[in-house]
């Protein structure tokens, strides 16, 4: 059973555990296999006063995933799924799909017709997953010095 809790600076150690089980992603985003407690804490402090919704998800009491979304991105006024990372222990168990579908339902409840997300260039496993979830690429752009595949799905 999955349990969701709002994330914030007090959940930094839990998020750090999840993040550092995914060195492939960390290398793509940070340029190295591990992130630091300080980096995670700083990211979580940025949530304060932000419209972003970020959750720490546990499976039977164990850290399982992190998900973040925003219902109205100020840049384009569309909902975005900003981050979804599953602890490596839970890969290939359907947790990412379950979490994504729960987010999609929440976004639909807010009368949103589309959902967007970005995938770092080179993250083939993530691109494959999102294509299976019904997303299609609408553009490739540069963001913070990295190529990002922008995907969108009609809800």
N, C-alpha and C positions, 0 to 999 in steps of 0.2 A: 504494500500500500504506500502510495506517495503522499507526503505531507509537504505543504508549501508554507514558507514563512518569509515575510518581508525581509529583504537583505539591507544591510547597512554596515557601518564601520565595526559594529560589535560582532559581525559575522565574517570578518576578514580571515581568520584562521581557517574556518570551514571552506571559504572560497579558495584560499591558497592551496588547500589540500586537493580540491577538485582541479584547479588550474594546472598544478604541477604533475598531474597524472596524464597530461596531454602535451608532451614536449613537441610533437609535430606542429600543433597550432602555435605554441609559444615561439617556436623558431620562425614561423611565418610572420607573426605579428611583432614580436619583441626582438627577433634576431638571435635568440638563445633559448635553450630548452626549459629553463625555469624562470619564474617570476619571483619577486621578493614580497615579503609581507608589506613593506612600505608602498610598493606599487599598487598592491591590491587595496590597501587602506586608503590611499589617495583617490583611487577610482571610486571607492564607495563613499568617500566624503563628498564627491561631486554630485551624488544623488540628492543631497540635502537641498530642498527647494526646487528640485527638478521634477518635471512631469513624467519622467521615466519610472516605470514599474519594474523592480528587480526582486527576484525571489530566489531563495536557497531552497532546494527541494531535497527531501530525505526519503529514502526507501527503507522501511523497517528500521528507522532510527539512524541509518548510515547516510553520510553525505553522498548524494547521487547526482545533482545537477544544479546549474545556475541558468536562469532565463531572465531576459530583460526585454521589455517592449515599451513603446510609446504610442499612445492613441492618436496624437496629433503632432507630428514633427513640425516644428516652427518653420523649417526650410521649405517644405512642400505641402504641408497640411494633410499629410497621409499618415496612416499608422505604419510603424516599422517594428520589426522584430530585430532588436539590436544585438542580441547575444544569446546563444544557447550552447552550453558546454556540458557534456555528461562525463562523470567520473569514469575513468577507463575500466574499472571493475564492472560497470554496468553497460559497457558497449555491447551492441548486438542483442539487446534484450527487449527492444521496443519502447524503452523509456523516452527517448528523444521524440518519437512519434506521439506518444501519449501526452507529453508536455506540450508539444507544438499544437496538437488538436485542442487542448484545453485553452491555450492562448488564442487560437483562432476563434473558438466559441465566445470568449470574452470580448474579442474585437468585434465580432458580429453583433453581440448584444448592444454595442455602442453604435449600431447602424453604419458601420464602415463597409465599403464595397470592395476595397482592395487592401492588400498587405504587401509591403516591400521589405526587403532585407538585402544585405550586402555580404558577399563571400570573397575572401581574399583569393587573389589569383594563386593558383598552385594547390588550393585546398580541394582536390578532386573528390575525396570522400564526402565533404560537405555539399559540394555542387550536386553530386549524385543523389544524396539524401533529399535535397530541396526539390530537385526535378521530380523525384518519386512522390513528393508531397503536392505536386501540381504547379509548382512555380515555373516561370519562363524568364529567360534573360531579356532585359529590356535595354541595357547598355553596359558598357565597361568604361569606368572612369578612374582617375587617379584621386586618391584621398590620403593625405598625410604621407606622401611619397610612396604609396603602395597602390597597385592595381586592384580594383574592386569590381567584381561582377555584381551588378544590380539586378535583382530578380523581383518579379511581381506575380501575385496571384489574385484572381477575381474571387471574391467570397460569395 
